[in-house]
Amino acid sequence: MVANSDWTNSVQQMQKSFQHGLAGMLEGLQKSPIADASSKAALQFSEEKLSQVQKQYLQEISELWSSSLKGNPTVKDKRFSSDAWAKNPIAAFAAAQYLVNGKAMMGMVDALE
């Protein structure tokens, strides 16, 4: 019973941390010089491509979160092929989240004009 309670607490902590991190990331992007068109070094994004990246990111991160509540997420990347990643639910989630975040960042680069 204690192990189940510990797991529940860990998942709740991870969820709060994820929500806080995502909110901070979005807030930082809105306040950054990248978002300020008056900045001399402002970057221009294709709004259509950026919107698609955001939608895809939210879908993938939501799916990851839902799947992690059912068990360890499966990570198909040789960098995370060790059993240590697969057997530890927090490590497996962190690896999967890293890959989703990396994909979103590459999508943002592709959305630059």
All heavy atoms as an XYZ file, in Angstrom:
866
protein
N       0.817     -1.190      0.000
C       0.000      0.000      0.000
C       0.863      1.257      0.000
O       0.553      2.223     -0.659
C      -0.940     -0.045      1.209
C      -1.928      1.067      1.242
S      -3.143      0.833     -0.069
C      -4.337      2.003      0.399
N       1.967      1.212      0.747
C       2.849      2.368      0.814
C       3.461      2.641     -0.558
O       3.557      3.784     -0.989
C       3.949      2.156      1.877
C       4.957      3.283      1.825
C       3.322      2.071      3.268
N       3.861      1.592     -1.254
C       4.471      1.768     -2.581
C       3.488      2.431     -3.537
O       3.879      3.287     -4.325
C       4.937      0.425     -3.127
N       2.224      2.037     -3.490
C       1.208      2.635     -4.355
C       1.022      4.111     -4.005
O       0.889      4.953     -4.885
C      -0.108      1.877     -4.222
C      -1.102      2.277     -5.300
O      -0.718      2.792     -6.336
N      -2.370      2.045     -5.035
N       1.033      4.434     -2.723
C       0.910      5.818     -2.285
C       2.109      6.638     -2.744
O       1.963      7.774     -3.182
C       0.792      5.866     -0.763
O       0.755      7.205     -0.328
N       3.307      6.056     -2.636
C       4.517      6.737     -3.106
C       4.434      6.993     -4.603
O       4.823      8.068     -5.074
C       5.772      5.913     -2.793
C       6.091      5.885     -1.313
O       5.553      6.730     -0.558
O       6.885      5.012     -0.909
N       3.953      6.007     -5.349
C       3.825      6.157     -6.801
C       2.836      7.269     -7.130
O       3.097      8.111     -7.977
C       3.392      4.835     -7.432
C       3.040      4.970     -8.878
C       1.810      4.855     -9.431
C       3.927      5.282     -9.961
N       1.869      5.070    -10.786
C       3.157      5.334    -11.134
C       5.291      5.524    -10.046
C       3.705      5.615    -12.371
C       5.831      5.802    -11.291
C       5.041      5.843    -12.435
N       1.707      7.285     -6.444
C       0.691      8.321     -6.672
C       1.263      9.702     -6.377
O       1.075     10.633     -7.160
C      -0.553      8.063     -5.801
O      -1.071      6.769     -6.117
C      -1.628      9.110     -6.029
N       1.987      9.821     -5.276
C       2.602     11.107     -4.932
C       3.627     11.521     -5.984
O       3.703     12.697     -6.350
C       3.259     11.046     -3.555
C       2.243     10.983     -2.434
O       1.102     11.404     -2.588
N       2.652     10.455     -1.296
N       4.406     10.566     -6.464
C       5.405     10.870     -7.494
C       4.741     11.353     -8.778
O       5.196     12.313     -9.406
C       6.259      9.635     -7.793
O       7.047      9.303     -6.696
N       3.673     10.688     -9.169
C       2.956     11.077    -10.391
C       2.353     12.469    -10.225
O       2.430     13.300    -11.137
C       1.873     10.034    -10.747
C       0.941     10.552    -11.828
C       2.519      8.731    -11.177
N       1.792     12.745     -9.072
C       1.204     14.064     -8.833
C       2.277     15.153     -8.854
O       2.064     16.226     -9.412
C       0.443     14.080     -7.510
C      -0.851     13.296     -7.566
C      -1.523     13.155     -6.206
O      -0.912     13.385     -5.167
N      -2.800     12.769     -6.223
N       3.429     14.871     -8.264
C       4.537     15.827     -8.289
C       5.005     16.060     -9.714
O       5.278     17.194    -10.111
C       5.710     15.313     -7.457
C       5.658     15.668     -6.008
C       6.925     15.241     -5.318
O       7.311     14.075     -5.360
N       7.590     16.187     -4.683
N       5.110     14.987    -10.482
C       5.552     15.097    -11.864
C       4.551     15.918    -12.666
O       4.942     16.744    -13.493
C       5.695     13.684    -12.469
C       6.766     13.571    -13.489
S       7.238     11.880    -13.935
C       5.750     10.977    -14.010
N       3.271     15.715    -12.430
C       2.242     16.468    -13.150
C       2.336     17.951    -12.819
O       2.292     18.789    -13.712
C       0.856     15.940    -12.807
C      -0.252     16.665    -13.563
C      -1.633     16.145    -13.231
O      -1.833     15.494    -12.216
N      -2.592     16.432    -14.085
N       2.501     18.288    -11.544
C       2.629     19.693    -11.147
C       3.879     20.310    -11.769
O       3.847     21.440    -12.260
C       2.679     19.810     -9.629
C       1.356     19.590     -8.957
C       1.479     19.683     -7.448
C       0.163     19.326     -6.780
N       0.274     19.336     -5.320
N       4.958     19.572    -11.755
C       6.210     20.065    -12.333
C       6.066     20.284    -13.832
O       6.514     21.302    -14.372
C       7.337     19.062    -12.054
O       8.513     19.461    -12.676
N       5.415     19.357    -14.501
C       5.196     19.475    -15.941
C       4.342     20.696    -16.255
O       4.661     21.483    -17.131
C       4.534     18.206    -16.482
C       4.035     18.340    -17.881
C       4.918     18.412    -18.933
C       2.678     18.413    -18.149
C       4.461     18.553    -20.227
C       2.210     18.554    -19.433
C       3.115     18.623    -20.484
N       3.250     20.867    -15.522
C       2.364     22.003    -15.755
C       3.080     23.320    -15.499
O       2.947     24.270    -16.260
C       1.119     21.900    -14.873
C       0.173     20.802    -15.293
C      -0.953     20.588    -14.304
O      -0.856     20.949    -13.134
N      -2.029     19.969    -14.760
N       3.870     23.372    -14.431
C       4.619     24.582    -14.108
C       5.656     24.877    -15.193
O       5.806     26.014    -15.628
C       5.291     24.430    -12.742
C       6.105     25.608    -12.333
N       5.545     26.803    -11.960
C       7.448     25.776    -12.248
C       6.501     27.656    -11.660
N       7.658     27.068    -11.827
N       6.360     23.840    -15.634
C       7.368     24.013    -16.677
C       6.774     24.474    -17.994
O       7.314     25.360    -18.658
N       5.653     23.892    -18.380
C       5.001     24.269    -19.633
C       4.496     25.705    -19.563
O       4.688     26.477    -20.501
C       3.846     23.314    -19.951
C       3.115     23.554    -21.263
C       4.060     23.444    -22.446
C       1.975     22.549    -21.421
N       3.902     26.064    -18.440
C       3.409     27.439    -18.281
C       4.566     28.426    -18.337
O       4.474     29.477    -18.983
C       2.644     27.584    -16.966
N       5.676     28.084    -17.694
C       6.846     28.952    -17.716
C       7.439     29.083    -19.102
O       7.854     30.171    -19.518
N       7.476     27.979    -19.843
C       8.014     28.007    -21.199
C       7.157     28.898    -22.094
O       7.670     29.735    -22.832
C       8.069     26.594    -21.785
C       8.613     26.541    -23.195
S       8.581     24.894    -23.907
C       6.840     24.690    -24.207
N       5.847     28.729    -22.017
C       4.950     29.537    -22.848
C       5.031     31.014    -22.470
O       5.051     31.887    -23.337
C       3.517     29.025    -22.736
C       3.268     27.639    -23.328
C       1.852     27.178    -23.029
C       3.536     27.615    -24.812
N       5.114     31.298    -21.177
C       5.231     32.687    -20.726
C       6.551     33.288    -21.202
O       6.599     34.419    -21.666
C       5.155     32.751    -19.200
C       5.225     34.153    -18.642
C       5.142     34.161    -17.116
O       4.477     33.301    -16.550
O       5.767     35.060    -16.523
N       7.623     32.516    -21.112
C       8.926     32.997    -21.570
C       8.947     33.273    -23.056
O       9.544     34.256    -23.506
N       8.291     32.430    -23.832
C       8.243     32.659    -25.279
C       7.470     33.929    -25.610
O       7.831     34.656    -26.527
C       7.593     31.467    -25.989
C       8.463     30.226    -26.141
C       7.646     29.075    -26.707
C       9.671     30.509    -27.013
N       6.425     34.204    -24.861
C       5.625     35.394    -25.124
C       6.383     36.668    -24.771
O       6.182     37.704    -25.380
C       4.313     35.338    -24.342
C       3.371     34.277    -24.865
C       2.160     34.073    -23.978
O       2.128     34.516    -22.840
N       1.159     33.392    -24.501
N       7.290     36.604    -23.794
C       8.025     37.785    -23.352
C       9.383     37.922    -24.032
O      10.071     38.899    -23.825
C       8.237     37.723    -21.843
C       6.960     37.867    -21.046
C       7.229     37.806    -19.570
C       5.952     37.978    -18.771
N       6.196     37.904    -17.337
N       9.775     36.941    -24.804
C      11.114     36.953    -25.388
C      11.216     37.924    -26.556
O      10.211     38.287    -27.166
C      11.480     35.544    -25.868
O      10.797     35.253    -27.066
N      12.443     38.337    -26.883
C      12.630     39.205    -28.043
C      12.155     38.552    -29.344
O      11.843     39.233    -30.300
C      14.142     39.439    -28.083
C      14.650     39.074    -26.746
C      13.677     38.092    -26.168
N      12.101     37.231    -29.355
C      11.626     36.525    -30.544
C      10.185     36.920    -30.837
O       9.787     37.083    -31.979
C      11.745     34.996    -30.355
C      13.217     34.608    -30.273
C      11.047     34.236    -31.463
C      13.451     33.174    -29.883
N       9.385     37.102    -29.773
C       7.970     37.439    -29.943
C       7.761     38.935    -30.163
O       6.685     39.354    -30.557
C       7.183     36.985    -28.715
N       8.800     39.739    -29.917
C       8.696     41.195    -30.043
C       9.104     41.617    -31.442
O      10.272     41.647    -31.787
C       9.590     41.864    -28.995
C       9.511     43.380    -29.042
O       8.643     43.919    -29.755
O      10.327     44.017    -28.354
N       8.136     41.963    -32.262
C       8.402     42.317    -33.663
C       9.217     43.600    -33.780
O       9.839     43.840    -34.811
C       7.095     42.452    -34.421
N       9.236     44.440    -32.726
C       9.991     45.684    -32.801
C      11.484     45.462    -32.564
O      12.290     46.351    -32.804
C       9.445     46.693    -31.782
O       9.682     46.226    -30.465
N      11.856     44.298    -32.085
C      13.263     44.009    -31.832
C      14.024     43.907    -33.152
O      13.541     43.340    -34.125
C      13.385     42.690    -31.061
O      14.735     42.313    -30.960
N      15.229     44.440    -33.164
C      16.047     44.385    -34.382
C      16.410     42.947    -34.743
O      16.596     42.634    -35.896
C      17.313     45.216    -34.203
C      17.057     46.699    -34.125
C      18.349     47.461    -33.962
C      18.055     48.946    -33.817
N      19.271     49.719    -33.611
N      16.529     42.099    -33.730
C      16.928     40.717    -33.972
C      15.732     39.767    -33.938
O      15.897     38.579    -33.724
C      17.948     40.291    -32.927
N      14.546     40.289    -34.131
C      13.348     39.454    -34.051
C      13.352     38.381    -35.128
O      13.732     38.626    -36.268
C      12.088     40.310    -34.181
N      12.947     37.216    -34.732
C      12.823     36.108    -35.668
C      11.387     36.052    -36.165
O      10.455     36.335    -35.425
C      13.193     34.795    -34.986
C      14.603     34.724    -34.405
C      14.781     33.418    -33.642
C      15.648     34.849    -35.501
N      11.223     35.677    -37.401
C       9.889     35.581    -37.979
C       9.520     34.112    -38.174
O      10.297     33.354    -38.749
C       9.846     36.310    -39.334
C      10.161     37.785    -39.241
C       9.122     38.543    -38.440
O       7.930     38.315    -38.585
N       9.568     39.434    -37.580
N       8.362     33.751    -37.671
C       7.858     32.394    -37.805
C       6.687     32.382    -38.775
O       5.897     33.318    -38.825
C       7.360     31.848    -36.459
C       8.448     31.567    -35.478
C       8.813     32.515    -34.541
C       9.098     30.352    -35.482
C       9.805     32.248    -33.620
C      10.093     30.077    -34.566
C      10.451     31.032    -33.626
N       6.578     31.291    -39.501
C       5.370     31.044    -40.269
C       4.283     30.711    -39.258
O       4.397     29.731    -38.524
C       5.591     29.873    -41.226
O       4.358     29.358    -41.658
N       3.256     31.544    -39.197
C       2.206     31.319    -38.200
C       1.525     29.980    -38.395
O       1.183     29.294    -37.437
C       1.193     32.460    -38.234
C       1.748     33.749    -37.668
C       0.680     34.806    -37.488
O      -0.478     34.449    -37.184
O       1.026     35.976    -37.650
N       1.344     29.597    -39.646
C       0.701     28.308    -39.942
C       1.554     27.147    -39.429
O       1.053     26.237    -38.772
C       0.475     28.175    -41.450
C      -0.231     26.896    -41.853
C      -0.424     26.803    -43.357
O      -0.618     27.837    -44.017
O      -0.374     25.665    -43.863
N       2.860     27.199    -39.728
C       3.759     26.120    -39.289
C       3.886     26.099    -37.769
O       3.879     25.032    -37.153
C       5.133     26.282    -39.922
C       5.174     25.972    -41.392
C       6.579     26.154    -41.941
C       6.652     25.898    -43.434
N       8.024     26.119    -43.940
N       4.001     27.275    -37.159
C       4.137     27.350    -35.703
C       2.874     26.834    -35.017
O       2.956     26.111    -34.024
C       4.438     28.781    -35.266
C       4.825     28.962    -33.805
C       6.039     28.124    -33.439
C       5.089     30.431    -33.521
N       1.729     27.175    -35.555
C       0.470     26.683    -35.008
C       0.407     25.159    -35.080
O      -0.036     24.497    -34.139
C      -0.708     27.301    -35.764
O      -1.921     26.779    -35.301
N       0.868     24.605    -36.193
C       0.882     23.152    -36.353
C       1.832     22.501    -35.343
O       1.502     21.473    -34.756
C       1.286     22.776    -37.790
C       1.267     21.296    -38.062
C      -0.101     20.658    -37.869
O      -1.129     21.276    -38.111
N      -0.118     19.432    -37.413
N       2.986     23.116    -35.122
C       3.948     22.597    -34.144
C       3.324     22.598    -32.756
O       3.431     21.611    -32.012
C       5.258     23.428    -34.155
C       6.141     23.081    -32.967
C       6.012     23.226    -35.459
N       2.656     23.685    -32.404
C       2.016     23.781    -31.085
C       0.933     22.725    -30.916
O       0.857     22.062    -29.877
C       1.420     25.172    -30.889
C       2.466     26.249    -30.729
C       1.881     27.642    -30.763
O       0.822     27.880    -31.343
N       2.574     28.587    -30.138
N       0.088     22.563    -31.919
C      -0.979     21.560    -31.844
C      -0.403     20.156    -31.699
O      -0.871     19.358    -30.890
C      -1.865     21.628    -33.081
C      -2.777     22.819    -33.114
C      -3.590     22.859    -34.409
C      -4.366     24.152    -34.533
N      -5.046     24.261    -35.823
N       0.620     19.861    -32.510
C       1.232     18.539    -32.471
C       1.897     18.297    -31.114
O       1.789     17.212    -30.543
C       2.243     18.384    -33.600
C       2.816     16.995    -33.702
C       3.686     16.823    -34.937
O       3.882     17.731    -35.721
N       4.224     15.635    -35.093
N       2.578     19.322    -30.590
C       3.240     19.194    -29.291
C       2.220     18.897    -28.195
O       2.408     17.972    -27.401
C       4.021     20.461    -28.954
C       4.648     20.396    -27.580
C       5.820     19.683    -27.379
C       4.061     21.022    -26.486
C       6.389     19.599    -26.119
C       4.623     20.947    -25.233
C       5.792     20.239    -25.053
O       6.355     20.145    -23.802
N       1.156     19.671    -28.155
C       0.146     19.458    -27.118
C      -0.495     18.084    -27.231
O      -0.761     17.426    -26.223
C      -0.909     20.556    -27.167
C      -0.421     21.932    -26.716
C      -1.507     22.986    -26.933
C       0.008     21.901    -25.265
N      -0.715     17.630    -28.461
C      -1.289     16.298    -28.656
C      -0.318     15.222    -28.167
O      -0.704     14.314    -27.431
C      -1.616     16.075    -30.129
C      -2.172     14.687    -30.402
C      -2.411     14.434    -31.890
O      -2.211     15.304    -32.721
N      -2.840     13.238    -32.207
N       0.941     15.325    -28.567
C       1.923     14.305    -28.198
C       2.218     14.298    -26.702
O       2.349     13.235    -26.103
C       3.211     14.495    -28.994
C       3.046     14.144    -30.457
C       4.317     14.354    -31.271
O       5.386     14.631    -30.689
O       4.229     14.249    -32.507
N       2.309     15.478    -26.087
C       2.611     15.518    -24.663
C       1.410     15.024    -23.857
O       1.573     14.367    -22.832
C       3.100     16.920    -24.220
C       4.006     16.822    -22.998
C       1.970     17.863    -23.945
C       5.357     16.261    -23.256
N       0.198     15.281    -24.338
C      -1.012     14.768    -23.675
C      -1.069     13.250    -23.785
O      -1.403     12.559    -22.813
C      -2.269     15.382    -24.280
O      -2.304     16.758    -24.047
N      -0.760     12.725    -24.962
C      -0.733     11.271    -25.151
C       0.329     10.628    -24.266
O       0.106      9.566    -23.683
C      -0.480     10.926    -26.622
C      -1.651     11.229    -27.523
C      -1.320     11.071    -29.005
O      -0.188     10.692    -29.361
O      -2.222     11.346    -29.814
N       1.489     11.278    -24.163
C       2.559     10.760    -23.309
C       2.090     10.722    -21.860
O       2.285      9.727    -21.159
C       3.816     11.625    -23.443
C       4.937     11.336    -22.459
C       5.436      9.904    -22.604
C       6.076     12.330    -22.652
N       1.478     11.797    -21.425
C       1.012     11.837    -20.036
C      -0.028     10.750    -19.788
O       0.042     10.034    -18.788
C       0.429     13.219    -19.714
C       0.006     13.291    -18.291
C      -1.266     13.308    -17.822
C       0.847     13.306    -17.146
N      -1.263     13.350    -16.449
C       0.029     13.345    -16.006
C       2.234     13.291    -16.964
C       0.533     13.364    -14.717
C       2.728     13.315    -15.663
C       1.889     13.350    -14.575
N      -0.979     10.613    -20.687
C      -2.011      9.587    -20.525
C      -1.414      8.186    -20.515
O      -1.787      7.352    -19.690
C      -3.038      9.688    -21.651
O      -3.730     10.898    -21.572
N      -0.486      7.930    -21.404
C       0.122      6.597    -21.464
C       0.993      6.324    -20.246
O       1.075      5.186    -19.789
C       0.936      6.420    -22.752
O       2.109      7.203    -22.715
N       1.608      7.364    -19.684
C       2.463      7.155    -18.515
C       1.646      6.813    -17.275
O       2.152      6.178    -16.356
C       3.345      8.368    -18.260
O       2.576      9.460    -17.829
N       0.390      7.210    -17.253
C      -0.469      6.846    -16.125
C      -0.836      5.366    -16.165
O      -1.190      4.791    -15.140
C      -1.731      7.706    -16.120
C      -1.513      9.193    -15.852
C      -2.822      9.959    -15.992
C      -0.904      9.420    -14.484
N      -0.732      4.759    -17.339
C      -1.059      3.346    -17.505
C       0.166      2.452    -17.352
O       0.042      1.242    -17.246
C      -1.688      3.115    -18.875
C      -2.989      3.852    -19.063
C      -3.503      3.719    -20.471
C      -4.708      4.610    -20.687
N      -5.094      4.696    -22.088
N       1.346      3.023    -17.384
C       2.587      2.259    -17.284
C       3.723      3.056    -17.885
O       3.546      4.199    -18.281
N       4.885      2.431    -17.943
C       6.046      3.117    -18.503
C       5.854      3.382    -19.990
O       5.488      2.478    -20.739
C       7.306      2.267    -18.324
C       7.708      2.123    -16.884
O       7.037      2.625    -15.995
N       8.802      1.439    -16.648
N       6.128      4.606    -20.426
C       6.054      4.875    -21.862
C       7.171      4.140    -22.601
O       8.243      3.917    -22.054
C       6.230      6.390    -21.965
C       6.772      6.837    -20.665
C       6.467      5.780    -19.655
N       6.883      3.741    -23.820
C       7.879      3.075    -24.651
C       8.671      4.127    -25.404
O       8.100      4.989    -26.059
C       7.198      2.126    -25.654
O       6.405      1.192    -24.915
C       8.213      1.380    -26.483
N       9.986      4.050    -25.284
C      10.866      5.011    -25.942
C      11.656      4.268    -27.011
O      12.377      3.321    -26.711
C      11.820      5.676    -24.927
C      12.745      6.645    -25.621
C      11.027      6.369    -23.836
N      11.497      4.696    -28.260
C      12.177      4.043    -29.378
C      13.330      4.925    -29.852
O      13.249      5.573    -30.882
C      11.196      3.785    -30.513
C      10.091      2.831    -30.127
C       9.106      2.621    -31.251
C       7.991      1.694    -30.795
N       6.979      1.498    -31.811
N      14.364      4.963    -29.054
C      15.552      5.744    -29.373
C      16.727      5.013    -28.738
O      16.693      4.712    -27.541
C      15.414      7.157    -28.812
C      16.540      8.070    -29.238
O      17.704      7.764    -28.897
O      16.273      9.087    -29.895
N      17.754      4.742    -29.519
C      18.863      3.931    -29.019
C      19.589      4.576    -27.843
O      20.206      3.888    -27.042
C      19.830      3.586    -30.150
C      20.582      4.754    -30.725
C      21.498      4.319    -31.845
C      22.256      5.513    -32.410
N      23.174      5.101    -33.458
N      19.488      5.889    -27.707
C      20.132      6.557    -26.572
C      19.487      6.160    -25.252
O      20.098      6.275    -24.189
C      20.066      8.078    -26.733
C      20.873      8.584    -27.915
C      20.642     10.054    -28.126
N      19.275     10.256    -28.623
C      18.746     11.453    -28.861
N      19.445     12.547    -28.628
N      17.531     11.556    -29.332
N      18.244      5.692    -25.305
C      17.515      5.320    -24.104
C      17.158      3.828    -24.103
O      16.133      3.431    -23.564
C      16.239      6.173    -23.991
C      16.511      7.646    -24.017
C      16.156      8.408    -25.122
C      17.136      8.273    -22.961
C      16.401      9.770    -25.158
C      17.393      9.635    -22.989
C      17.027     10.387    -24.085
N      18.004      3.015    -24.712
C      17.704      1.592    -24.862
C      18.075      0.759    -23.632
O      17.672     -0.389    -23.525
C      18.395      1.032    -26.096
O      19.803      1.157    -25.962
N      18.802      1.318    -22.705
C      19.196      0.594    -21.503
C      17.978      0.234    -20.662
O      16.990      0.973    -20.609
C      20.153      1.462    -20.678
O      20.317      0.925    -19.388
N      18.062     -0.894    -19.973
C      16.978     -1.312    -19.079
C      16.744     -0.301    -17.963
O      15.628     -0.183    -17.452
C      17.272     -2.681    -18.463
C      17.037     -3.821    -19.429
O      16.365     -3.594    -20.460
O      17.512     -4.937    -19.148
N      17.780      0.431    -17.594
C      17.635      1.428    -16.532
C      16.595      2.485    -16.914
O      15.851      2.963    -16.056
C      18.980      2.096    -16.242
N      16.539      2.832    -18.184
C      15.527      3.792    -18.649
C      14.149      3.148    -18.664
O      13.165      3.752    -18.256
C      15.852      4.295    -20.057
C      17.015      5.219    -20.109
C      18.285      4.917    -20.498
C      17.040      6.602    -19.762
N      19.098      6.022    -20.415
C      18.352      7.080    -19.966
C      16.082      7.494    -19.307
C      18.722      8.394    -19.732
C      16.449      8.805    -19.074
C      17.758      9.244    -19.278
N      14.077      1.932    -19.156
C      12.788      1.265    -19.343
C      12.134      0.851    -18.029
O      10.908      0.891    -17.901
C      12.964      0.046    -20.239
N      12.933      0.467    -17.051
C      12.373     -0.061    -15.804
C      12.006      1.009    -14.784
O      11.248      0.746    -13.866
C      13.351     -1.052    -15.180
C      13.466     -2.329    -15.989
C      14.385     -3.318    -15.344
C      14.462     -4.589    -16.179
N      15.369     -5.572    -15.601
N      12.529      2.185    -14.940
C      12.225      3.272    -14.009
C      11.173      4.174    -14.658
O      11.452      4.824    -15.661
C      13.500      4.066    -13.710
C      13.271      5.195    -12.734
O      12.205      5.788    -12.670
N      14.306      5.498    -11.964
N       9.962      4.228    -14.100
C       8.893      4.995    -14.746
C       9.209      6.481    -14.893
O       8.848      7.094    -15.898
C       7.676      4.782    -13.851
C       8.129      4.057    -12.658
C       9.512      3.570    -12.874
N       9.893      7.053    -13.931
C      10.219      8.477    -14.020
C      11.271      8.710    -15.093
O      11.182      9.660    -15.875
C      10.654      9.020    -12.643
C       9.460      8.960    -11.690
C      11.189     10.448    -12.756
C       9.761      9.312    -10.260
N      12.254      7.822    -15.165
C      13.283      7.950    -16.201
C      12.681      7.726    -17.588
O      13.014      8.444    -18.536
C      14.412      6.950    -15.946
N      11.790      6.750    -17.705
C      11.148      6.481    -18.999
C      10.319      7.686    -19.435
O      10.345      8.080    -20.604
C      10.268      5.229    -18.904
N       9.608      8.288    -18.492
C       8.818      9.477    -18.815
C       9.732     10.629    -19.220
O       9.463     11.340    -20.192
C       7.942      9.886    -17.630
C       7.099     11.099    -17.912
C       5.880     10.967    -18.555
C       7.525     12.365    -17.550
C       5.095     12.079    -18.831
C       6.750     13.483    -17.821
C       5.539     13.339    -18.460
N      10.817     10.827    -18.482
C      11.751     11.920    -18.782
C      12.361     11.739    -20.175
O      12.499     12.708    -20.932
C      12.850     11.985    -17.732
N      12.713     10.514    -20.528
C      13.280     10.247    -21.849
C      12.254     10.529    -22.945
O      12.563     11.175    -23.952
C      13.759      8.793    -21.934
N      11.034     10.065    -22.739
C       9.982     10.293    -23.735
C       9.667     11.779    -23.849
O       9.478     12.300    -24.957
C       8.731      9.496    -23.362
N       9.638     12.477    -22.722
C       9.366     13.915    -22.735
C      10.493     14.663    -23.454
O      10.243     15.594    -24.212
C       9.206     14.429    -21.306
C       8.830     15.886    -21.232
C       8.664     16.364    -19.803
O       9.175     15.766    -18.863
N       7.936     17.442    -19.632
N      11.717     14.247    -23.222
C      12.873     14.840    -23.900
C      12.711     14.737    -25.416
O      12.954     15.701    -26.151
C      14.149     14.141    -23.440
C      15.374     14.468    -24.236
C      16.110     15.616    -23.969
C      15.804     13.632    -25.264
C      17.244     15.928    -24.707
C      16.934     13.933    -26.001
C      17.650     15.075    -25.723
O      18.767     15.370    -26.460
N      12.292     13.574    -25.884
C      12.125     13.364    -27.321
C      10.980     14.204    -27.889
O      11.102     14.776    -28.979
C      11.905     11.878    -27.619
C      13.110     10.981    -27.304
C      12.726      9.510    -27.446
C      14.289     11.325    -28.186
N       9.877     14.307    -27.163
C       8.753     15.140    -27.620
C       9.185     16.606    -27.666
O       8.897     17.317    -28.636
C       7.516     14.942    -26.711
C       6.424     15.959    -27.035
C       6.961     13.530    -26.851
N       9.887     17.049    -26.621
C      10.350     18.443    -26.591
C      11.338     18.721    -27.730
O      11.265     19.773    -28.371
C      11.011     18.763    -25.252
C      10.022     18.839    -24.115
O       8.826     18.969    -24.320
N      10.521     18.745    -22.893
N      12.253     17.784    -27.979
C      13.212     17.955    -29.064
C      12.534     18.045    -30.415
O      12.907     18.873    -31.260
N      11.525     17.221    -30.613
C      10.776     17.253    -31.873
C      10.085     18.602    -32.043
O      10.076     19.173    -33.139
C       9.756     16.111    -31.889
C       8.993     15.976    -33.179
C       8.061     14.768    -33.114
C       7.242     14.648    -34.372
N       6.306     13.515    -34.310
N       9.523     19.130    -30.956
C       8.858     20.431    -31.018
C       9.868     21.541    -31.315
O       9.585     22.449    -32.111
C       8.118     20.715    -29.718
N      11.031     21.475    -30.698
C      12.054     22.496    -30.952
C      12.512     22.465    -32.406
O      12.700     23.516    -33.036
C      13.248     22.308    -30.010
C      12.899     22.523    -28.549
S      12.256     24.165    -28.192
C      13.737     25.108    -28.234
N      12.675     21.276    -32.959
C      13.057     21.167    -34.374
C      11.943     21.697    -35.267
O      12.210     22.331    -36.289
C      13.389     19.715    -34.726
C      14.643     19.194    -34.065
S      16.124     20.170    -34.443
C      16.317     19.805    -36.165
N      10.701     21.467    -34.856
C       9.573     22.017    -35.596
C       9.565     23.530    -35.574
O       9.248     24.178    -36.576
N       9.962     24.114    -34.443
C      10.044     25.575    -34.354
C      11.127     26.109    -35.265
O      10.947     27.156    -35.908
C      10.274     25.991    -32.903
C       9.074     25.777    -32.017
S       9.371     26.187    -30.281
C       9.555     27.956    -30.396
N      12.239     25.399    -35.346
C      13.319     25.814    -36.252
C      12.816     25.765    -37.690
O      13.059     26.685    -38.471
C      14.565     24.927    -36.056
C      15.588     25.185    -37.158
C      15.185     25.163    -34.680
N      12.102     24.713    -38.027
C      11.558     24.592    -39.396
C      10.513     25.673    -39.680
O      10.307     26.018    -40.846
C      10.925     23.209    -39.587
C      11.959     22.099    -39.653
O      13.147     22.404    -39.894
O      11.576     20.927    -39.453
N       9.878     26.206    -38.634
C       8.856     27.239    -38.827
C       9.458     28.636    -39.018
O       8.734     29.571    -39.353
C       7.887     27.243    -37.649
N      10.760     28.760    -38.806
C      11.415     30.062    -39.020
C      11.392     30.419    -40.493
O      11.548     29.579    -41.363
C      12.865     30.030    -38.547
C      13.098     30.154    -37.062
C      14.557     29.862    -36.736
C      12.693     31.523    -36.570
N      11.210     31.711    -40.774
C      11.225     32.178    -42.159
C      12.491     32.969    -42.408
O      13.076     33.548    -41.579
C      10.005     33.051    -42.429
C       8.729     32.236    -42.359
C       7.495     33.059    -42.709
O       7.490     34.283    -42.494
O       6.541     32.436    -43.196
